């Protein structure tokens, strides 16, 4: 089978735009010796551009003629290459996700890009640029069906139930997503940057206005509002018309307005669940659900660190869907000891003192003045911040799940099934040892482990950390034994 014929003009336009800079430079250089004759220079420029587009067109036509793909009984076969031929046979059992992507122009043309993601791969295994949209959907369905046929015991399996919509974002939820998508952790950085560099910047732009301390807060508020609107709009465009469906042994999702995505999440590859809620979403009673999967490489196509199962919904609904995926019970988290809170207070106090000293140091520069002492308002915030950090940390260990909680501005509750644990380790920094504290890291084969973002029981008592590490390891061995018995 071939790529869609419309892929030829689209790829010509796409790649011509990519080399447009080189064409412009070559055209300008070529017209530079034309003795100032504008018409002659324009003719040279157009000639070079035409040659460039012709070369791109010739390449793309040859690429289309020599590109073949076929679904055989056991593999997805692809033949490609113009000068250097490449033949690939991808077993269905290795394909983890068939990802479909469309931007606005591609949707108007009715074509789509298909990416084949494989388990354990460091990059996209194969790309089809571009096939008909209906063909893309057919490939996604057919690969999923043939994967099920390859699974052990597939011959005894009854017909798969019809697809069920688990979640579809509503216009109201999309609006709330835009409101809560502001990363509030950036606000302190913005305020510090404005307090340090703002006076000099305002003085240089408005030298006749000496009351910058009135204009400064207005600039700060305007900057924060601008960041909030920008991040909100980006999130709304990204998750527009988001839908999650249960389809046999995998979850299917679709999302996006300007860039439309469609992909799958194999149930067997689910490693952990993460319920996330920033402070604003928590205040409104909303949260999101992410599914961590094994085999994805961060930053590669759909292999981001996690796949969003619910971008935003009422918290009870999020917990309900999470329990439909992994049936964990209600839990009571055990918080770190109070001496961990003292550690946070000392850490934040040092940061506040550095900020105050920096604000004072800036006023020592020529032509810079202002109420640097206002930065001392950070001091009464220190104990509050330390308490909130301590209050929102904790862990729970059950018979089948380890659950951790971390973060105040953006709180994350991570559910790790015991049978998904890869390794468990305890660590103690030099500062933790002074207060007899330790952290226990529960590592899985999910993408979070690749980024150092595993489930962590942070700053718990050192002796309790050792007992927790041993208990998680024991739960892992029990879970493995039970699954081997069932198999």
C-alpha positions, 0 to 999 in steps of 0.5 A: 500500500502507498501513502495518500497522493495528497501527501506529495503536494503537502510534503513539497510545501512543508519541506520547501518552507523548511529550506526557505531560509537557504533559498532566500540566502542563495537568492540574495547572494545570487542577485547581489552581483546583478549591478543593482538591476531590480528585475534581474535580481528578482529573476535570479531569486525566483530562478533559484527558488524554482530550482529549490522547489523543483528539487524538493518536488522530485525528491518527494515524488520519488519518496512517494513512489518508493514508500510501501507498507503492508500488514502481514500476518505477524508484522507491520512491514515498511519499505522506504528510502530513495537512494538508500533503501530500508526495510522494516518488519515490526512485530505487532506485539512490540507496537505499543501505540498507533498515534494519529496526528493532524494539524489544521491543514492536514484535516482540510486535506483529509490526511493524517500522520501515523506514528508507530511507538514500540515498547522500550524504544527510544524514539518513534519506530516508524512514521507514515507521512501521510495517509488518508484519515480513514486509512489511519483509523483503519490501521489503528484498529487493525494493529490493535486487533492483530495484537490481541490475536498474538496474545496468549489465550487469544483464541479462547477469548470472546468477542471484545465489548464495544467501545465505551466512552469513559470521559469527554470534556465539556465546554464548562470543564474546558473553561475551568481547565483554562482558568486553573492551568496557570503554573503558580510556581512561576509567580514568585520567580516573576515577582522576584525578577520584577523587584530586582530588575523592574526599577531600572527597566521602568526608569529607562523607559519612563525616566521622568516618572520617579514613583516606580513603586506604584507602576511596578506592582501594576506591571507585575500584576499585568505580567502574571495575568498575561502568563495566566491567559497564555497558559490557559489558552494553550491548555484549552487548544491542547485538550479541546474535545478531549475524549477517553474510551475503553476499547478492548485491552486499551484506552483510546484518546483524542484531543486538540483543536489546532493539532489533533491527536489520537492514540492508545494506552495499552492496559497492560502497560499502565504502571502508575496513576497520578491524581494532580491538582494545583492549588486553584483546582483544589480550591474549586474541587477539581483535579486531573488524572494521568496514566504513566506507561512503560516503554515510552521515551520522554520527549518522543512523540506520544511518549511523553512522561504520561498520558492524560486520562482526564485533563480536568474534572470534579475530584470525585469523578477523577478518583472514581475513574482512577479506581476503575483502572486500579481498584484502590481503597480510601487511604489515610496518609501518614505524614512526615515527622514534625522535625521535617517541617523544621527542615523546610522552615530553615530551607525557606528562611535561607532562600528568603534571606538571599532574596532580601540580600539581593534586593538590597545589593541592587539598590547599591548600583548607581541610579537604582533606588527603592524600598528594598525592605519590602522584600522582608515581607517574605519572612512571615511567609516562611513558617506558613510555606513550611507547614503547607509543604509538610501537611501535603506530604505523606504515604500509605502502604496497603496490601496491593498498592503503595500510594504517595502524596507530595506538593502544595502548589501542584499536589500529586497523589501517585498510586503504584500497584505492588506488582508494577514495582521495579525497585525500591530504595531509601536515600538520605542526604547530608541534611536529612541525616542531621535530622534522622530523616530519609526518603523512600523511592518506589521505582517502576518501569513507567516514564516517570522513572526515566525522568527521576519523578517516581513515587516518593515517601519523602522526609520520613523517619529514617528507621521507618523508611527502612521498614517501609522499603523492606515492606514494599519489597516483600509486597512485590515478591508476594504480588509476583508470586500471585501473578505467576500462580494465576498464569 
